[in-house]
Amino acid sequence: MTKLYLPFFLILLFILNKTPDDNSGFESADIPSALPSGWWIQAPNYNNIRLDSATKYEGKYSLSIQNSIDYNTPQEAGNYFFINQNETWGNSEGTIELRGYMKLGEVQSGYAGIWLKAEGVDGRIELLDKKYAGTHDWAEYRLSIPYSKKITQIAYGGILDGVGKVWFDNFRLYKDGKTLNNLTRIPPKKAQQDTAYLHGSGIKDIKINANNIANLAIAGQLWGFLKYHHPYAASGDVNWDAELFKIIPRTLECRNAKELSYALEDYLNTLPKVSTCTACKTPSKEKVILAADYGDLFTSKKITKSLTNKLRHIQQNSAIKQNYWVKKDPGLGYPQFVNEKSYDKMTYPDAGYRLLALFRYWSMINYYSPYRNLTASNWNQVLKDFIPQFLAAQHAMQYTLSTLKLIATIKDTHANLSDNVTLESYKGKYRVPFRADFIENKLIVSGYRTDSQSIQQRVKLGDLIESINGQSVKKLLKKYLHITPASNYQTQLRDLPWNYLTRSNQEELQFVLLRNGKRIKLTLATLKGKSSYSTSDQKEKEPYYLIRDQIGYVDAGKYQNAELPKLIKTLAKTKGIIVDLRSYPSDLMAYSFVNYFKSAKTQFAKISLVDYSHPGNFYFADSVYNEPAKNSEPYQGKVVVLVNSDTQSQGEFTAMALQSSPNVTVIGSQTAGADGEVSAIVLPGGIFTMISSRGIFYPDNTPTQGPGIKIDIVVKPTIKGIRDGKDELLDKAINLLSHN
């Protein structure tokens, strides 16, 4: 289950080595990129990984990786080599050792480390890594793996998964204690070397008319289909982004359907032919729970039978073992979109690159989203609807908002724009000094951020906000809903106040409040920064404690599995336990914690995954179980689980796990409806987002994406409860357990 990471997006960049191949560190720099020559770099933004001449262990440079937000895929720098078996390395058996220096600066929510990998003809032979967190000065770290004649490639490097900063220096490889020299670096893929279109597509202005939109939609579908089905496109031996810039001009020259079909077929004929695959099998219809949709490629009257037949041949004979653009996570099986370039220096990409962003995103969703069927409208129609919007964007802000609007159409709370400077400037750098939430479908003051303006005397809990800066809340909802990605409406309402309604670039905001039937006009100074909400009587409480000596309370946002033995002892004699999942879990609770409540092994979820041999098809890959704890008796009392729209992802997964236990009641309101791991996506202009990439279902096939988890008793906060300072959901849970 994913931590609620803001998104990380994988890009693989090879900087051509301008010095002789050897076993060296970071002393040879590629001047234009300020990165070390010959190293493979994967990062959401090249600026996150830099040569550092100020902080170093030795020589001219160290390599630093810095991160201010968490990602679901780590950032790495790696050095890859062929093993020349003709080298005199001594004995055919022995030990390969990596020695490297590392310095850590406040690494948290993850780790930094070094890694060493050996591969053979048939794949990975050995992979070792060492992981560290916190702050540490320079120190040498060592890893070693067995060497044998089966090894054909070897690689090593540094990694950061989390926030903070890490420096690496003086990496060296040894064989049986002797330095390895004259190693041959693995040559880059052509997709990594091609820089012909790095600074622009050459496509600036495209007329927006019905013919061009229809033709571009077909071209975009064809480009995406080939990317994930044609062995040549999937090999990395061609810059597939650049191929789009060859297809688009041909497409725009076509005046009718026949010309379009001929032009696309002529292009297809320039690619290597796909051989017939005798071992390829058609997906079993019985196992497929979401079938692939190839857009208009096999159904449109715009496409000739000749082109359709060639595309069908590719689809039926696509024997791709490993696609350069997407790989299967080795542990959990979800897709990782690798080697995609962010073109982050293009804050406002030209028309060709804007179409690349649209077609790249559309194709990823079309072939790798387990929830493609949940989009706001037909996904093929979405493509046609957004072509004119992306073409019409006249500056960075319009492009960014068009992309955000596109992302919102997939109805996924995991999806958003992360750490985007353009979007943040649109939202505003100032915030109001109070919290606002939608309660009973009205925007209500629900908490405070500070008392520096005597805010608690001027604004009262439960005040209804009618307008902000002269605009009614109803109009503001209409303005921002379409750029608020979420799986359901309640979660949109959750996010709207924080993201838009209570933010501004103005230092003052005007409010019209309704209190006890009277309208109050206020001008309030805004605050800079992201301070947390608080109230005057707020107290820091323990992760778990007793209520009235009979009821246990567990705060998932603070609980750690290491505390379970003590928790069991503390809560053993209670008549009931409240598990509060309104905060994101600090630890994975679905197994060890939930096992405390289990009397038998039971299934609590099903997982759907993409069929990598037939992208676009999804099937149930796993069933998820938990079972009783081995060393303790299961808890005998009642359990009440608290949920609301803040219950998301791992919180929802935990709730599902608890629901498989006896005597569990879930109370609250609709959850965020975004469960499962996430895949990071990077788009031109340095735009980073992500999607839910493993489908999570109940054992009876009920989906959780969208509707959220099943709720036994619906309890929602009320305006009266806000005014009275009550936690009505917690009060309801206490009442339920007190009267059992």
N, C-alpha and C positions, 0 to 999 in steps of 0.2 A: 504494500500500500504506500502510496506516495506521501512524503511529507508535503505540507502545503507550500511547496516551493514556487516562488515566482519562476517564471520559465527560464531554462537554459537551452541554447540553440547551437548545434554542433556544426563547425566548419573545419575542413581539413585543408591546410595550406602548406605547399612545399616550396621552400625558397631554394632556388638552384644553388648548388654548392660551387663557389668560385675558387676554392682552394683544393689541393689534392685530397682525395678520400683518406681519412685516417680516423683514429680513435681519439677525438679531441673534445673540448668543452665548447665554450661560447666565445672564443676569441676572434672568430671570423664573422664579421657583421655584413649583412645585406643592407647597404646604406639607404635605399629608398624606403624599405619597410621597417628599419631599425630592429630587425629580428636576426637571430643567428643563422648563418648560411648552412644549408644542408639539413636543417631540422624540420620535422613535421610538427605543425602547430594546430591544435584544435581548440577553438574558443568562440564565444558568442560575439566577440568583437576583438579585432586584432589589437586594439589599444589596451586590452586587459593583460597582454603578454608582451613584455618589453625587455630589451637589454638594459642593464643598469650599470652605469660606470661609477656611481657614488657608493652603493652598498655592494660589496663583493668580497669574496674570500681571497682571491688571488687574480693576477693578470689584469686585463682591461675591463672585463665585463662579468657580471653574473646575469642570470635570466630570472626575471620576477614575474609572478602571476598574482594579480590582485582582483578581488571581487567584493562588491558591496551588497550583492544579493545572492541568494541560493539558487542553484540549478539542479535539475534532475539528472544531468549528465555531467561528469567532471570535465575540467579543463586540463589539457595535457600538452607537454612538449616532449617529443620523442625523436630518437636517433635510430634509424633502421639500416641494417647491413645484410648483404649476402655473405654467406660463409663459403669461402673458397677452400674446398677440401684438399687442394693441392698445396695449401700453405703448410709449412712445417710447424705444427703446433705440439709436437711431442706425441704423447700417447693418444690413441683414438678415444680413450675414455678419460674422464677427469672432471674438473669443476670449472665452470665459468663464473666469475665474480664481478659484480659491479660495485665500485666505490664512488661515492659522491657526497658533496657537502650541501647542507640545507640549513636555512634560517627561517624561523616562523615568526610572524607578527599577528597576534590576536586571531588566530585561526579558530573558528567556531562553527557550530551547526554543520559539522562535517569534519574533514581532515585534509592534511597535506601529506605527501609522501613521495617515495621513489619506487620505481617498478623495473622489472627485468623479465623479458619474455624470450622464449625460444620456440621456433616453429619448424616443422618438417614438411615433407611433400603433402602429407595428408592432414595438415592443420597444426594447431597448437600442441606443443609437447609439454611446455612448462610455463607457468606464469606466477611470479611472486611479487608481492609489494609490501611495503611497510608504511603504516599510517600513523600520523601524529596530529595533535591539536594543541592549541594554546600559543604561548610565546616562548621561543627558544633561540638562543644565539647560535652562531655557526657551529656545526658539529658534523663529523663524518659518519655516514651511514653505509652499511654494506649488505648486499644480497648475493646469494650464490645459488646456482642450479647445476645439476649434473650435465656434463657434455657427452655427446655420442655422435657417431657418424651420421645418425638420422637427421641431425639438425642441419637445415639449409638456410635459415634466416635467424637473426638475433636482433633484439631491439631493447632499448632502455630509455628511461626518461623520468620526468617529474610530473606531479599531478596535484591539483587543488580541487576539492569537492566541498564547497561551503563558502563562508565569508572570511575575509581577512587577506593576508598577503604572505607569500612565501618566495624565498630566493633560492636558486640552485647554482652550484658552481663546481667546476673541476670534476666532471664525470669521467671515469676511466674504466675500461674493461680489462680483465685479467684472465688468463688461462693457466691454472695451476700455479698462481702467484706471479706469473710473468705477464708484462704488459702486452696487449694485442695491438699491433700496428698494421698499417696498410690495409685496413678493412674497406670493402667496396660498398658504398652507400647504394641503397635500392633506388633505381631511377624513378622519377615521378610519373604519374599518369598524365596523359596529354591534357585531360580536363583541368589539371592543376597548373600546367605550364602556359596554357593559352591565355594571353592577356589582350587579345585583339580588341575586345569590347569592354575592357576593364573600366574605361572612363565614359562610356556612352554607347548606346546601341546604334546611333546614326538615324534613328527613327524619332522624329520630333513631333510632327503634326499629322494627325489622322482625322479625316472627316468623319463626323458622327452621322451616319445614315443607316437605314435598315439593311442595305446590302452589305455594308462593311461589318456591321454588328453580327449579322448571320454568318458571314464568311469567317470572321475572327473567332466566333464561338466554335465552329468546326475545327479550325486550325489549332485552337487551344486544346480541344479534346484530343486531337490526333497527337499533338506534341506530348501531352501527359500520358496518353496510352503507350506511346513508343518508349517513353522514359522508363516505364515500369514493366514493359513486356518485350521490347526488342533487345536481344543480347548485346548489340553494338552500343546502343544508348546506355545500357546498364553496365557496360564494361569499364567506364571511366576513360576510355581511349578517345573520347570526343567531349568537347565542352558543350554540354547539352543546352545550357543557357544560350550560347552563341548560335546554336542551330535554330532556335526560335527566331532570332533576328534575321535568319536567311528565309524562314518560312513566311514571316509576316509580309514582307514586300511582295512576294509572289501572290499571297492571298488578296492583297488590296488591289492588285491589277485585274482581278477576275470580275467580270460584269454579270455573270450568271452562274447557276449551279453547275452546268457542264464544264465551264472554264475552271471553276474552283476544283472540281473533282480531278480534272486532267492535271492541274498544277500540283495538287497534293500527291497525285500518283507519280508524276515526274520526280518530285522530291524523294518519295519513298524508294524509287528505283535507284537513287544514288547511294542508298545504304546497302551494306552487305546483305545478301539474301539469307533468310533464316532456313536452316536445314530442317527436314522432316524429323520429328522426334518420335521414335517408335515406343519409347518408354513413358511418354507423357500420358497422363490419365485425365479424363474429364472429372471435375468435382462431383461427388455423390450428392444428388439433390436431397436425399434424406438427411444428410449431415449438415448441409448449408442452412444457416438460420438467417443470413442476409446475403442475397445474391449480388454479384457484381453488376454494375450498371455502366455501360460503355458510352453513355450519352447518346448522341445522334449517329455515331459511327456505323452502326449496323442497322439502323432503322430509318435514317433520313432519306428522303427522296432527292436530296441535293447530291448524294454520293452515288457514283456509278457502281454497277455490280462488279466491275473489274477491280476497283479500289477496295470495295467491301470484301471481296474474296481474298485479296492480299492481306488485309488487316485480320481477317478471320484466320488465315493460315498462321500469322504471327501469334495470335491469341491461343491457338490450339497447339502450337509447337514451341512455345516459349520455355526453354529449358535453362533458366538462369539459376545457377547455384548461389551466387552472391551478387546482389545488386549494389553497384557503387554508391547509389544515392540513398539507400535505406538498408538497415541491417536489423536483425532480430536480436533483442536484448538477450544475452546468454542465460540470464536467470529467470526472468518472468515472461519473456517472449513478446513483449510489446515492441512496436517499431521505433527505431531511432533514425531520424532523418539526418544523415551524415553528409559531409562534403559540400553542403550548400553554402554559397557565398552570400554574405550580408550586404556587400557593396555599401558599407556603412558611411562612407564619405559622401554618398549621394543622398543628402537629406530630402531633395526633391528630384527623384529619378525622371529621366525623359520618358516619352510615351512608350517606347519599346520596353523599358525596364518596368514601367508601371503595369504593362500587360504581363510581363514575366512574373511580377508579384501575384497578380490575379490568377494566372494559369498555374503557377507553382502551388499556391494554396488550394485552389480548386481541385487539382489532381491529388494532392496529399489527402484531402478529405474524401474524395471520391473512391480512392483505392485503399485507404488505411484507417479510416475512422469507423469504429464499431457502431457508431450512432448516426451514420449518414442519413438514415431514414427519419431522424428526428428534426431535421432542419426546418426552419420556418416555412419554406416553400420548396418545391421540387429543386433538387440541387442543379440539374441541368438548366433550369430556368434562372436560377441565381446567377449562373455564369453570364447568361445573356443580359440580365438586368444590370450587372455591374460593369460590363465592358464600357458603356458610355460614361458611367460615373468615374471610372479610373482614367479614361481618356480626357474627360472634362476638367480634372483636377489641375488647377492653375498655379498652385504653390504647395509648399511642404505641408501646411496645415490641412488643406483640402485632401491631399493624398493620404495623410495619416488618418483623418476622420473617415475617408472612404474605406480604408483598410479595416478600421475598427468596426464600421457598420457591417462590412462583409463578415468579420469574425463573429459578430453578434448573431448572424443568421443561423449559425450552427447550434445555437441554444445550448451552450456548455459553460458552466460556471468556472471551469478550469481555464477557459479561454479568455484572454484579455491582452492588452499591450503592456509590456513590462519595461520599467525603467526608461520610458520614452520621453525625451526632453521636450519634443514638440507637443505631445499630448499634455504633459504636465503644465506647460505654459498656457495651454488652452483652459485647463481646469482652474488654474490660479495658484499662486504661491501663499495666499493667506487663507486662514480658516476662522470661522466664528468661534467665540469662547464658550459655546455650549454644544451638547450633543442633540441631534434630532433623529427621530425614527418614525416610521409609518406605523401607527397604532390605530386599529379600527379604520384603516385606509385613510387616515388623516396624518399630516406631518406634525409631530408633537415634540416639544422640548422634553428630553428624557434624561439628561445628565449635564454635567458641567466639565469644562476643560481647565478653568482657572477662576480665581475669585479676585484677580487683580483689578478688575473694573467694577467690583461689587456686583458681579453678574447675578449672584443669587438673590439680590434684592430687586434687580430690575427685570429678570426673567425667571419665571417660576416653572417648576416641573409640571407638566401637563398642559402648558400653554399651547394653543393651537396656532400654527403658523399659516396665515392666509396668503401672504405675498412676500417676495423678497425683491428689493430694488424695483418695485412697481409691477412685477410680473407675478401673476397668480401661480400657486403651486401646481394647479391643473395644467397651465401652459408650460411650466417648467418640466413637468412629467413628459408631455408630448415632445418637447424639445430634446430631451436626453435619453428617453427609453431606447431609441433605435441604436444608440451607441453605448448601451450598457449590456455587455454580454452576460448571460446567465441562463441556467437551465429552466427556470420557471419565473413567473411574474413576482412571486413573493421574494425571491432572491434579488431580482432587479430592484425592488423597493428597499431591500436591505442595503444595497450598494449605492443607490442614487444620492442619499444625503452626504455621505462621506466623499464620494467622487466629484459631485457637481453642485448640489444644492447649497451646501454650507461652505463653499470655497469661492475665492474671487481673487482677482489681481488688484482689487481696490482695497484701500486701507480702512474704508468704512462701508457698511451695508445698512440699508433701511429695511425694517421689518414692520409688518402689520400683524399683530398677535390678537388672538381672541381669548379672553380670560373672564370666566363667570358672566358671559353674555356681553362683555364690553370689549371694544376694539382699542388696542393700545399701539401707538406708533413709536418706534424706537430707532435710533441711529446708534449702531454699535461699532466700535473699533475692532478690526480683525487682528488675528495673531499669526505670526510667521512660524512655520515649522509644524511638525507632526507630534505634538504632545498628546499624552494619553488622557482618557476621560477619568474623572474622579469626582467623588462627592465628599463633603466635609466629614461624614461619619464612616467613610470607607476604611475597613481594617483588613490587613493582610491575614489570610487564614491558611491553615495547613492543607496539604493535599487530601487528607481524609481526617474525619473527626466524628464525634458522637453528637447527636441532637437528642436532647431530653433523655439521654442514657439508654434509649431503646432503639434508636434509628442511626444507622451509619450513613455518612455522606462522603462521596469520592468525587473530587474535582479532576476530570480527565486532563485538563490543561496543566495540572501540576504533578499528577501522579507519575511515578517511575516504577517499572517492574521490579527493581531492586528492593522496593519497599513492601512487596507483596507478603512476605512472611510476617512482618510486623503488623501489616494491615489485617491479615487473617486473625492474628491474636487479639488485636484491638476490637475488631467488629464481630468476633465469634458469637457473642451472646445477644446480639441485637435481633429484633424481630423482623427487621427489614433494612435494606441498603438502597440508598439513592445514588445512582451513577449519573453525574451531570456531564453530558456531552455537548454543552453549548459553547465550550471552548475547544480549540483544536487539541487533540491528544498529544501529550509530550512524549509518549512512548507507544509502541505497538501493543495494544491491549487485547487484540482479538484472540490471542492464544493463551499465554500464561495467566493473564488476569481473568479472562472469561472462563478458563478451565476450572477455576475455583467454584464456579456455579454449576458445573456440568455433572450429571449423574451417568451419562452415557455418551459415546462418540456419536456425533450427529453432523450432517451436512448443513451448512448455512449459506452457501453461495455457489453460483456457477460462473465460470469465466469464459468469455468469448474472445477469440483472437483471429487475426487475419490469416488467410491461407497464403503463405509467401510464394507458393508455386502458382497461385491464381489470385493475384491481388484484386481486392474488391469483394471477395467471398469471405464470409466469416462463419465460424463453427464453434461449438462448445468444446473447449480444449481441456478444461480442468473443472473438477468439483472441489470445493473447499470445505474441510472438516476441522472441528476441534473436539477435544476429548477431556475426560476428567483428569484432574491433577493426580499424579501418581503417589504423592506422599501426604495427601491430606483428604479428609472427608469433604464432600461438596457442601457448600453453604445451604442450609435448610430453610432459611427465611424467604420472604418476598423481596423482589428487586423491582424498583421503578427507575426507568431510564428517561432522562430529560433531554428533549431535542427541540431545536427551532431552526431558522434559516442559517444560523451560524454553524450548524452541524454539517460538516462537509467532508467529502473524501474519506480520509481515515476515520473520522468521526462516524460517518455513515456505515462504513465497513464494520466498525466496532459495535454499533447498534445492531447490525444484522447478526453478528456473532452472538451477542447477548440474547437476541430473540430466539436463538436455537436452544436456549436453556429453559428449563421449567420455571414456572412462577415469575416470569418476567413480564412487566407491563411497560409499554412505551407511551409516554404522554408528551404533548406539546403541539407544535405546528409544523408545517411543511419544511422539510430540510432542503439543503442547497441542490440536491439532485445531481451531484458530480462525484461519482465514485470511481475508484480504480486508478492505476498509474497514469502518468502523463507523458506525452512526447513533445519535445521542444521543436519549434518551427522558427526559422529565420527567413526574412523577406528583404528584398532590396530596400535600401534606405536605413539599414540597421534596425529594422522592426522585428521585435522578438515576441513570440506568443507561444501557446501550447494547446494541446487538445487532450481530452480523456482518450486513452489509447487501448485500454483493455475493458471489454464490456463486463459489467457486474450485474448479475441477476440473482433473484431468490431461487431456491431449489425448484419452485413451481414455475420458473421461467418469467416471473414478474420482473420487469426492468426497474432499476433504481435511477437511471439517468433520466432526468426530467421530473418525475413525480416525487423522487426521494424515497425514504424508507417508509414502511408501513407503520401507521400510528394507531394505537388502541383507543386512546382517549384524547380528543382534540382540546387543547387548552391554549388560549392566546392571551397575551397581556391586554389590559384594558386601560383606557385613559384615566379612569378613577384609580386604578392600581398604581399607575405612574405617579399621580398626584399624591397618593398616600405613601409612596416610597416602598411599595410591597413587591416582593418577588412572587407573583401569583402562581407561577409554575411550580416553584419549590414548595409553596404553601399547599398546593394541591397534592403533591407527592407525599408530604408529611401527613396530610389528612388521610390519604389512602392507606398508608402503612399504619397509622395510629388506630384505625378502626378495623383492621384485619384480625 
